[in-house]
Amino acid sequence: MQKILYVGMDVHKAIISVTTAEDGRDGEVRFIGTIPNTPADVAKRAKRLARKGSSLSV
């Protein structure tokens, strides 16, 4: 069964703050950082987060 990684984004005009939470009650919550608010940067971050084999829920 594939794990789900929940991705939260606080969107502003110039930047996006990215946080993740692992699946389950005891899953770790982690602040990933900020990225520029562009489609290319969002796609790049999503690919990087999915690399660990998790299914992303945004």
Number of C-alpha atoms within 10 A of each C-alpha: 4 7 13 16 23 16 19 16 13 10 14 10 8 9 14 19 16 18 16 20 18 17 14 10 7 8 11 11 14 12 12 14 9 14 16 15 15 12 8 10 13 15 11 11 14 14 12 10 17 13 10 10 11 16 14 16 11 10
